[in-house]
């Protein structure tokens, strides 16, 4: 009787280790395949989106304001190009690319989102896409889930599922940088 219970326990353990993960992998693979199909269709219908070095597809609408000035803190020539550590105010709209594109899952139109590049809790696609842009830049990105919410989706709100590619319309309204006193100044 004792051997039978041990055998049953071993079989149950094997089922958990072998069978359940394969079911999860199959479902995950289906979601991955769906994502690849959605991205392929989107790019065929939107050929003006170009793959960037960060793995995100981008369509530039307005490059923004390219200005040069003397940075008071470093006393060196500087520019309005966005870099890590800058504080931004970003107007944006996030949509799905699977036919629910009219369904806005997130939007900051009237009160822009404040982001400190490289330190704020935003998706990777945002951080890497903001770096190198200029103040007043207007652009769109389409990001694979690898650079958004990945295999788990947005677990905090539940609005974005696993392996969900997303599209964002973005406008950098303001850029701030620290001055020599450590105060944020608009550039």
N, C-alpha and C positions, 0 to 999 in steps of 0.2 A: 504494500500500500504506500509506503514511504517513497519507494522508487517511482511509482506511478505519479505521485504529486510532483516529484522533482522533474520527471519527464514532461509533465504538463506545464510546469513553470518554464522550462527551457523552451518548449514549443511556443508558448505565449511570448516570451522574450524575443525569439527569432521572428515571430510575426510582427512585433513592434519594430524591430530593427530592419527587416527586409521588406515587408509588404507595405507598411504605411508610408515610408519615405518615397517609395516608387510611385504611389498614388499622388503624393504631393508634387513630385518631380513632373509627372505627366500633366497635372493641372498648371503648374508653373510654366512648363514648356508651351502649353496651349496659349497662355497669356502672353508669353514672349513672342510666339508666332503671330498673335493678333497685333501686338505692338509693331512688329516689323512690317506687317501688311499695312497698317494705318500710316506709318511713316512713309512707306514707299508710295502709297496713293497720294498723300499730302504733297510730297515733293514733285510728283508728276503734275499735279494740279497747280502747284506754286513753284515754278522753276526759278523764280528770282530769289529764293532762299538758298544761301550758300553755306556749305559746311565750313566751320571755323576750326582753328587749332584746338579749341577747348571741347570739341565733340558736339557742339550745339549749332543748329542751323540759324542763320541770321539774314534778315532783310533790312538794310539801312534805308531810312526814309529821309532823315535830315542829319547831317554829320554833327551839327551843333556849333558852338562858338569857340573858335581857336584863338585864344588870347594869351599873350605873354606879359609877365609882370615881374617885379623884383619882390621876392618872398622876404618879408620883414624878419622872419625868424632865422632864415639861413643867409639872408642878404645876397642871394644868388638869383639868377634869372630862373623863372619858373613858368609853368603853363597851366591852363585850365583842364588839362587831361586828367581824368579820374585815375587815382591810384589807391593802393591799400592804405587804409587809415583815414581816408577822406570821409566826411559825413555828407550824405546826399538826401535830397527830398525827391522821391520818384513817384510819378503818376503812372499807374499801370492798370491793365485789365488782363486777367487770366481766363483762357477758354480751353475747351477740349477740341481735339482735331477729328473726332470720329463721327461727325454729323450732328453732334450736340454742340457745335461751335457757337451757336447763339446762346448757349447756356453759360453764363458767366459764373465761375466758381469763386472768383475773388476779384475785387476791384477797389482801387483807391484813386478816385477822381477828384473829389473836392478837398480832401485832406490827404496830401501825399504821404506815402510811407517814408519814414526816416530810417536810413540804413547807414551804418558805418562799415565801409567796404573791408571785408576780410575778418570782421569780428561779429557782425550781426547774424542772427539766426534766420538766414534765408537759404534757399536751395543753391546748390553748387552752380547751376546754370546762371543764376543771377549774378553771383560774385564774379565769375569768370567773364561774363558778358559785359558787366559794367566797367571793369578795368580797361583803360585805354580809350574810353569814350570821352567826349567833351560835354561841358555844360550845355544844356538845351538840345542834346542829341535825342532824336526820335527814331526808334527802331523796333523791330519785332524779332522775337526768337521763337523757335520751335525746338523743344528739348526732349530727347529720349528720356525714359524714366531713370536711366542710370545717373542722370544729373539733376533729377527732381526728387521724387518720393520712392523710387525703386520698387522692390518686390513686395513691400509691406503697404504701400500707399500712404496716404495721410491719416495716420492713426489718431491724431488729435481731433480732427473734425469728421472724418469718415467720408468726406466729399470726393476724395480722389482715390481711386482704386489702385491695386497693384499693377505695376508695369503700364502705367498710363502716360503716354506722351502728351505734352502740354504746349500751348502757344501763349505767349505774352506780348502785349503791345506795351512798350515802355517809353517814357519821356523823362529825362533827367532835368527836373525843374530848377534845382539849386545844388551848388557844390560848396562845401565849407571845408576849410583847412585850419589847423592850429597855427596861431601866430606865436611870436617869441615869448609872450606872457602865458601861453597855454590856453588862450581863449579861441573859440571858434569864430572865424571870420569868413564871410561869403567871398568867394573868388569869382 
